[in-house]
Amino acid sequence: MTQPSKTEPAQGEVVQADPRTPEQIRRSRNKVLGLSLAAFVVLVFLISIAKMG
């Protein structure tokens, strides 16, 4: 039987892919979603102004 290398998790060991808490991940995702929505609203507004002029 071979010893697991330092890069591989030991048997039964749980590896957490992201050290951030679920709350931090959720906040980050919400910020990106909010900025994307705001950019879309600004884009629609500018296109509407351009079509009127």
C-alpha positions in Angstrom: 0.0 0.0 0.0 1.4 3.4 -1.0 1.3 6.5 1.2 -0.9 9.4 -0.2 1.1 12.3 -1.5 0.8 15.7 0.1 -1.3 17.0 -2.8 -3.9 14.2 -2.5 -6.3 14.1 0.5 -6.1 11.2 2.9 -8.8 8.6 2.8 -11.9 10.0 4.5 -10.5 13.6 4.6 -12.9 16.3 3.3 -11.4 18.8 1.0 -13.0 22.3 1.0 -12.5 23.8 -2.5 -13.2 27.4 -1.3 -12.1 28.7 2.1 -14.9 31.3 2.1 -18.1 30.8 4.1 -21.3 30.3 2.2 -22.4 33.7 3.3 -19.3 35.3 1.8 -19.9 33.4 -1.5 -23.6 34.5 -1.5 -22.7 38.2 -0.9 -20.1 38.1 -3.7 -22.5 36.5 -6.1 -25.2 39.0 -5.2 -22.8 42.0 -5.8 -21.9 40.6 -9.3 -25.6 40.1 -10.1 -26.5 43.6 -8.9 -23.7 45.2 -10.9 -24.7 43.2 -14.0 -28.4 44.3 -13.6 -27.4 48.0 -13.1 -25.2 47.8 -16.2 -28.0 46.3 -18.2 -30.4 49.1 -17.0 -27.9 51.8 -18.0 -27.4 50.1 -21.4 -31.1 50.0 -22.1 -31.5 53.6 -21.0 -28.6 54.8 -23.3 -30.0 52.8 -26.2 -33.5 54.3 -25.7 -32.0 57.9 -25.6 -30.0 57.2 -28.8 -33.1 55.9 -30.6 -35.1 59.0 -29.6 -32.5 61.4 -30.8 
